Amino acid sequence: MNKKDVLVVDDDPKILAFVSSQLKHNGYTTEIAYDGAEAVEKAALIQPGLIILDLSMPIVSGNWALRRLREWYEGPIMILSATNEESEKVAALDAGADDYLTKPFGIQELLARVRTLFRRSSLTDTGLTNESRIEIGHITVDLSAKLVYRDGDEVRLTRTEYELLKTLSVNKDKILSHSEILKEVWGPEYGGETEYLRTFIKQLRRKLEKDPSRPKQILTQPGIGYRLVGQ
């Protein structure tokens, strides 16, 4: 995977040119694609460190590309969209997006989010964690190998799901506020994007809880945040 290579996908040539030029000016290399099919093809070819993906493309949509990419691509994906509806944000995060930025956007905010996604990706790859295993009931988090097991069987998590579970695991039995989790997992510029947390907590429960509708370990603390209970 090319760590500083960003694949920018949008059907608007002006947005492609603007975002690409700003990324290059800040030290990144870029590739561009104009629709979802081209995005999947180029991602397979160049293995970018980050994909910035527009959802609303007329030929082959970003939603289609996101689903196809998440079948094999493990790097971060940032969504660009003109829609600020929470339902669309949640759907994109559910499908495997790591971040969601609404158009029009400020370039400094986009660059800050790009830095955060690359930083998180780098920390995960280099293994800057304690070499230990955390046991939480039937869940095991192997921090050195960056693997997660449920009842001894490996569970595949996205990078963001893993970072969220790791944050909860190293603070097991401690209540973490929404803001604390967002800043730890997504970066210091985050704090109010609670829909991100709701979506990823739901995904973790679906993959790890024996009954996701009645969670026993990944608990909601109403009005505060979340807690991982070690049993």
C-alpha positions as CSV (number, residue, x, y, z in Angstrom):
1,M,0.0,0.0,0.0
2,N,1.4,3.4,-1.0
3,K,1.2,5.4,2.2
4,K,1.1,8.9,0.8
5,D,-0.8,8.2,-2.4
6,V,-4.4,9.4,-2.4
7,L,-7.1,8.3,-4.9
8,V,-9.6,11.1,-5.4
9,V,-12.9,10.1,-7.0
10,D,-15.5,12.6,-8.2
11,D,-17.4,13.3,-11.4
12,D,-16.7,17.0,-11.2
13,P,-13.4,17.9,-12.9
14,K,-13.2,21.2,-10.9
15,I,-13.4,19.4,-7.5
16,L,-10.9,16.8,-8.7
17,A,-8.4,19.4,-9.8
18,F,-8.8,21.5,-6.7
19,V,-8.5,18.7,-4.2
20,S,-5.7,17.0,-6.1
21,S,-3.7,20.3,-6.3
22,Q,-4.1,21.0,-2.6
23,L,-3.1,17.5,-1.6
24,K,0.0,17.7,-3.9
25,H,0.9,21.1,-2.4
26,N,0.8,19.4,1.0
27,G,3.1,16.6,0.1
28,Y,0.8,13.8,-1.1
29,T,0.8,12.1,-4.5
30,T,-2.6,11.8,-6.1
31,E,-4.5,9.7,-8.7
32,I,-8.0,10.6,-9.9
33,A,-11.1,8.7,-11.1
34,Y,-14.4,9.9,-12.5
35,D,-16.8,7.2,-11.4
36,G,-17.1,4.2,-9.1
37,A,-16.0,1.6,-11.6
38,E,-12.8,3.5,-12.4
39,A,-12.2,4.0,-8.7
40,V,-12.3,0.3,-8.0
41,E,-10.1,-0.5,-10.9
42,K,-7.5,2.2,-10.0
43,A,-7.5,1.3,-6.3
44,A,-6.7,-2.3,-7.2
45,L,-3.9,-1.1,-9.5
46,I,-2.2,1.5,-7.3
47,Q,-3.1,0.4,-3.7
48,P,-3.5,3.9,-2.4
49,G,-3.0,4.8,1.2
50,L,-6.3,6.7,1.3
51,I,-9.4,7.0,-1.0
52,I,-11.5,10.2,-1.1
53,L,-14.8,9.1,-2.6
54,D,-17.8,11.2,-3.8
55,L,-21.1,9.3,-3.4
56,S,-23.3,11.1,-6.0
57,M,-21.8,10.2,-9.3
58,P,-24.2,9.6,-12.2
59,I,-22.6,6.7,-14.1
60,V,-21.4,4.3,-11.4
61,S,-22.1,5.6,-7.9
62,G,-19.8,6.0,-5.0
63,N,-22.1,3.8,-2.9
64,W,-21.5,0.9,-5.3
65,A,-17.8,1.6,-5.2
66,L,-17.7,1.7,-1.4
67,R,-19.3,-1.7,-1.1
68,R,-17.0,-3.2,-3.7
69,L,-13.9,-1.7,-2.2
70,R,-14.6,-2.9,1.3
71,E,-14.6,-6.5,-0.1
72,W,-10.8,-6.3,-0.2
73,Y,-9.4,-2.7,0.5
74,E,-8.4,-2.2,4.1
75,G,-7.1,1.4,3.9
76,P,-9.1,4.4,5.1
77,I,-12.0,5.8,2.9
78,M,-13.3,9.3,3.3
79,I,-16.7,10.2,1.8
80,L,-17.5,13.5,0.1
81,S,-21.2,14.2,-0.3
82,A,-23.4,17.2,-0.9
83,T,-26.0,15.5,1.4
84,N,-25.9,16.3,5.1
85,E,-28.7,13.9,6.0
86,E,-27.8,11.7,9.0
87,S,-29.3,8.7,7.3
88,E,-26.9,8.9,4.4
89,K,-23.9,9.4,6.8
90,V,-24.9,6.4,8.8
91,A,-25.4,4.3,5.6
92,A,-22.0,5.2,4.4
93,L,-20.3,4.5,7.7
94,D,-22.2,1.2,7.9
95,A,-20.9,0.3,4.5
96,G,-17.3,0.8,5.6
97,A,-16.4,4.5,5.3
98,D,-14.0,5.9,7.9
99,D,-15.0,9.5,7.6
100,Y,-17.7,11.7,5.9
101,L,-17.2,15.3,4.8
102,T,-20.1,17.4,3.5
103,K,-19.8,19.7,0.5
104,P,-19.0,22.6,0.4
105,F,-16.0,22.1,2.6
106,G,-13.0,24.1,3.7
107,I,-9.7,22.8,2.4
108,Q,-8.1,23.1,5.8
109,E,-10.7,20.8,7.3
110,L,-10.2,18.3,4.5
111,L,-6.5,18.3,5.0
112,A,-6.9,17.9,8.8
113,R,-9.0,14.9,8.2
114,V,-6.6,13.4,5.7
115,R,-3.8,13.8,8.2
116,T,-5.8,12.1,10.9
117,L,-6.7,9.2,8.7
118,F,-3.1,8.7,7.6
119,R,-1.9,9.0,11.2
120,R,-4.3,6.4,12.4
121,S,-3.4,4.1,9.6
122,S,0.3,4.5,10.4
123,L,-0.2,3.8,14.1
124,T,-2.1,0.6,13.2
125,D,0.5,-0.5,10.7
126,T,3.5,0.1,12.9
127,G,2.0,-1.5,15.9
128,L,2.5,1.3,18.4
129,T,0.7,-0.7,21.1
130,N,1.6,-2.7,24.1
131,E,2.4,-6.4,23.3
132,S,-0.4,-7.9,25.3
133,R,-3.8,-9.6,25.0
134,I,-6.9,-8.2,26.6
135,E,-9.6,-10.7,27.6
136,I,-13.2,-9.3,27.8
137,G,-15.5,-12.2,28.4
138,H,-15.7,-14.2,25.1
139,I,-13.8,-11.4,23.3
140,T,-10.0,-11.3,23.0
141,V,-8.1,-8.3,21.6
142,D,-4.5,-9.2,20.7
143,L,-2.8,-5.8,20.6
144,S,0.6,-7.0,19.4
145,A,-0.9,-8.8,16.4
146,K,-3.8,-6.4,16.0
147,L,-6.3,-9.3,15.9
148,V,-9.7,-9.8,17.5
149,Y,-11.3,-13.1,18.5
150,R,-14.8,-14.1,19.5
151,D,-14.9,-17.4,21.3
152,G,-11.5,-18.3,19.8
153,D,-12.5,-17.5,16.2
154,E,-10.9,-14.5,14.5
155,V,-13.3,-11.6,13.7
156,R,-12.4,-9.3,10.8
157,L,-12.7,-5.7,11.7
158,T,-12.1,-2.5,9.7
159,R,-9.3,-0.2,10.8
160,T,-11.8,2.1,12.5
161,E,-13.7,-0.7,14.2
162,Y,-10.4,-2.0,15.5
163,E,-9.2,1.4,16.8
164,L,-12.6,1.9,18.5
165,L,-12.5,-1.5,20.1
166,K,-8.9,-1.0,21.2
167,T,-9.7,2.3,22.8
168,L,-12.6,0.7,24.7
169,S,-10.5,-2.4,25.6
170,V,-7.5,-0.6,27.1
171,N,-10.1,1.4,29.2
172,K,-12.3,-1.6,30.0
173,D,-14.8,-1.0,32.8
174,K,-14.2,2.8,32.5
175,I,-16.9,5.1,31.1
176,L,-15.6,7.0,28.1
177,S,-17.5,10.1,26.9
178,H,-18.5,10.6,23.3
179,S,-15.9,13.3,23.0
180,E,-13.1,11.3,24.5
181,I,-13.7,8.4,22.1
182,L,-14.0,10.6,19.1
183,K,-10.8,12.5,19.8
184,E,-8.9,9.3,20.5
185,V,-10.1,7.3,17.5
186,W,-10.8,10.0,14.9
187,G,-8.5,12.8,16.0
188,P,-8.5,16.0,18.1
189,E,-10.6,18.0,15.6
190,Y,-13.6,15.7,16.3
191,G,-15.9,15.8,19.2
192,G,-19.6,16.2,18.2
193,E,-20.0,13.6,15.5
194,T,-21.9,11.2,17.7
195,E,-23.6,9.5,14.7
196,Y,-20.1,8.1,13.9
197,L,-20.0,6.4,17.3
198,R,-23.5,5.1,17.1
199,T,-22.8,3.5,13.8
200,F,-19.5,1.9,14.7
201,I,-20.7,0.8,18.1
202,K,-23.6,-1.0,16.3
203,Q,-21.1,-2.7,14.0
204,L,-19.0,-3.9,16.9
205,R,-22.0,-5.2,18.7
206,R,-23.1,-7.0,15.6
207,K,-19.7,-8.7,15.1
208,L,-18.9,-9.3,18.8
209,E,-21.9,-9.5,21.0
210,K,-23.8,-12.9,21.3
211,D,-27.1,-10.9,21.2
212,P,-26.4,-7.5,19.6
213,S,-29.9,-6.3,20.5
214,R,-29.2,-7.0,24.2
215,P,-25.5,-6.1,24.6
216,K,-23.7,-7.4,27.7
217,Q,-20.3,-6.0,27.1
218,I,-20.3,-2.9,24.9
219,L,-22.7,-0.8,27.0
220,T,-24.2,2.6,26.4
221,Q,-24.0,5.1,29.2
222,P,-27.0,7.4,28.4
223,G,-26.1,11.0,27.8
224,I,-22.4,10.2,28.5
225,G,-20.7,7.7,26.2
226,Y,-19.8,4.0,26.2
227,R,-18.2,1.4,28.4
228,L,-16.7,-2.0,27.7
229,V,-17.4,-4.4,30.5
230,G,-14.8,-7.0,31.4
231,Q,-16.4,-10.2,32.6
